[in-house]
Amino acid sequence: MTWVMSKAILSATTLAPEKTSQTTRQPYPNYKIIVLDDDFNTFQHVAECLIKYIPGMSSDRAWKLTNQVHYEGQATVWVGPLEQAELYHGQLTRAGLTMAPLEKA
Protein backbone atom coordinates (compact mmCIF):
# COMPACT_ATOMS: atom_id res chain seq x y z
CA MET A 1 0.00 0.00 0.00
CA THR A 2 2.83 2.41 0.81
CA TRP A 3 4.52 1.79 -2.50
CA VAL A 4 1.34 2.51 -4.47
CA MET A 5 0.69 5.71 -2.50
CA SER A 6 4.29 6.91 -2.93
CA LYS A 7 4.15 6.26 -6.66
CA ALA A 8 0.85 8.20 -6.88
CA ILE A 9 2.36 11.16 -5.00
CA LEU A 10 5.46 11.17 -7.21
CA SER A 11 3.43 11.03 -10.42
CA ALA A 12 1.21 13.90 -9.22
CA THR A 13 4.20 16.14 -8.52
CA THR A 14 4.91 18.67 -11.26
CA LEU A 15 8.19 20.35 -11.89
CA ALA A 16 8.42 24.13 -12.08
CA PRO A 17 9.67 25.40 -15.42
CA GLU A 18 13.23 26.58 -15.46
CA LYS A 19 13.74 30.31 -15.24
CA THR A 20 15.47 31.91 -18.16
CA SER A 21 17.91 34.74 -17.82
CA GLN A 22 16.57 36.49 -20.90
CA THR A 23 14.98 39.88 -20.33
CA THR A 24 12.76 41.47 -22.90
CA ARG A 25 13.60 45.13 -23.10
CA GLN A 26 11.12 47.53 -24.56
CA PRO A 27 12.28 51.08 -25.15
CA TYR A 28 10.40 53.93 -23.58
CA PRO A 29 8.33 55.79 -26.16
CA ASN A 30 9.49 59.16 -27.41
CA TYR A 31 7.22 62.19 -27.41
CA LYS A 32 6.92 65.03 -29.92
CA ILE A 33 6.85 68.71 -29.05
CA ILE A 34 4.77 70.51 -31.67
CA VAL A 35 4.52 74.29 -31.94
CA LEU A 36 1.35 75.61 -33.61
CA ASP A 37 0.87 78.74 -35.67
CA ASP A 38 -1.01 81.63 -34.10
CA ASP A 39 -1.76 85.28 -34.84
CA PHE A 40 0.11 86.90 -31.98
CA ASN A 41 3.65 85.46 -31.65
CA THR A 42 6.27 87.06 -33.87
CA PHE A 43 8.78 85.08 -35.90
CA GLN A 44 11.51 86.56 -33.75
CA HIS A 45 9.87 85.45 -30.49
CA VAL A 46 9.25 81.89 -31.71
CA ALA A 47 12.83 81.50 -32.97
CA GLU A 48 14.30 82.95 -29.77
CA CYS A 49 12.20 80.61 -27.61
CA LEU A 50 13.31 77.58 -29.59
CA ILE A 51 16.95 78.58 -29.23
CA LYS A 52 16.54 79.31 -25.52
CA TYR A 53 14.59 76.21 -24.44
CA ILE A 54 15.43 73.39 -26.87
CA PRO A 55 18.95 72.05 -26.19
CA GLY A 56 21.27 72.15 -29.17
CA MET A 57 18.91 74.27 -31.26
CA SER A 58 20.88 76.34 -33.75
CA SER A 59 19.71 79.69 -35.02
CA ASP A 60 19.36 78.33 -38.58
CA ARG A 61 17.28 75.36 -37.43
CA ALA A 62 15.10 77.59 -35.22
CA TRP A 63 14.33 79.89 -38.14
CA LYS A 64 13.54 76.95 -40.46
CA LEU A 65 11.14 75.54 -37.85
CA THR A 66 9.60 78.98 -37.27
CA ASN A 67 8.92 79.29 -41.00
CA GLN A 68 7.44 75.79 -41.01
CA VAL A 69 5.13 76.76 -38.15
CA HIS A 70 3.98 79.82 -40.07
CA TYR A 71 3.57 78.29 -43.54
CA GLU A 72 2.43 74.77 -42.61
CA GLY A 73 0.56 75.55 -39.39
CA GLN A 74 2.82 73.51 -37.11
CA ALA A 75 6.27 72.04 -36.68
CA THR A 76 7.73 69.26 -34.57
CA VAL A 77 10.58 71.03 -32.80
CA TRP A 78 11.88 68.21 -30.59
CA VAL A 79 11.42 64.45 -30.06
CA GLY A 80 12.61 62.53 -27.03
CA PRO A 81 11.82 61.02 -23.62
CA LEU A 82 8.67 62.08 -21.79
CA GLU A 83 10.30 63.77 -18.80
CA GLN A 84 12.40 66.09 -20.98
CA ALA A 85 9.48 66.64 -23.36
CA GLU A 86 7.30 67.77 -20.45
CA LEU A 87 9.98 70.24 -19.33
CA TYR A 88 10.56 71.80 -22.77
CA HIS A 89 6.83 71.83 -23.57
CA GLY A 90 6.10 73.63 -20.31
CA GLN A 91 8.85 76.18 -20.87
CA LEU A 92 7.62 76.97 -24.40
CA THR A 93 4.04 77.20 -23.16
CA ARG A 94 5.02 79.62 -20.36
CA ALA A 95 6.91 81.70 -22.94
CA GLY A 96 3.61 82.17 -24.74
CA LEU A 97 3.94 79.82 -27.71
CA THR A 98 0.85 77.98 -28.89
CA MET A 99 1.52 74.30 -28.30
CA ALA A 100 -0.15 71.06 -29.34
CA PRO A 101 -0.51 68.49 -26.54
CA LEU A 102 2.44 66.12 -26.20
CA GLU A 103 1.97 63.02 -28.32
CA LYS A 104 3.86 59.79 -28.75
CA ALA A 105 6.26 59.80 -31.66
N, C-alpha and C positions, 0 to 999 in steps of 0.2 A: 504494500500500500504506500509506503514512504517513497519508493522508487517512482511509482506512477505519479504521485503528487509533485515530486521534485521535477520530473520531466515536464509536467504541465506548467509549473511555475517558470521553468527555463524557457519553454517555447512561447510563453506569453510575454516574456520580457522583450522590449524593443530597444534597439540601440539608438542613441542620439546621433544625428548627422554630424559629421566632422565640420568644425568651423574652418572657414577659409580666411586667409589673410588679405584677400582682395577687398579693396574699398572702391566703391563707385563714387567718383568725384563729379559733381555737377557744378559748373561755374555759376557764380552769382550773375543775375541778369544786369545788363547795362541799361541806363536810362538816358533819354534825350532831353536836352534843354532847348526849347523852341521859343524864339522871340517872334512876336506878331507885329504886324504893321498897325500903326494908329495915326491919328491926325494931330497929335500934340507933341511927340518927341522929335527933336531935330536929328538930322543925320549925325551931326557932331556929338550930340549927347549919347546916342546909341553906340557909336564907335568908341567913344571914351569909356563908357560903361563896360563894353566887352573887353577892352584892353585892361581896365582896372580890375575886373572881377574874374575873368577866365584866365587861368594860369597858362602861360606860354603864348598868349594871343598876340600876334604881331599887328602892327598898324595896318599893313596891307590886307591881311586876312580880315581884320575887323571891318575895314571899309568895304571889302567884297561882300561880307555877310550883311552889312548894313544896307547895301544896295539890293541884295537878294530879298531882305525883309521888305523893302519899299516896293520893288517891282513884282515880286512873286507873292507877297502877303505874309511870308514867314520864312524863317531860316533856322535850321538846327545849328546851334552855335557850340555845343559841347555834348559828348557822349561818354558816359563812364558810370562808376559805381554809385548806388543810391545815396549814400551818405554825403559824398562830395556834390552830387547833383542837387540835393536838397539845399546845401549851403549856397552854391552859386545861384541857383534859382531864387532863393530868398534874397540874396544880395541884389540881384538884378531887379526883382520885384520892388524892393525898398527904394531902389534908385529911380523908380518910376516907369520902367519899361513894361510894356504889355506882354504878358507871358502866357503861353499855353500851359495846361497842367503837365506835370512830369508824366512821361509815358515810357514803357519798356521799349528798348531799341530792337 
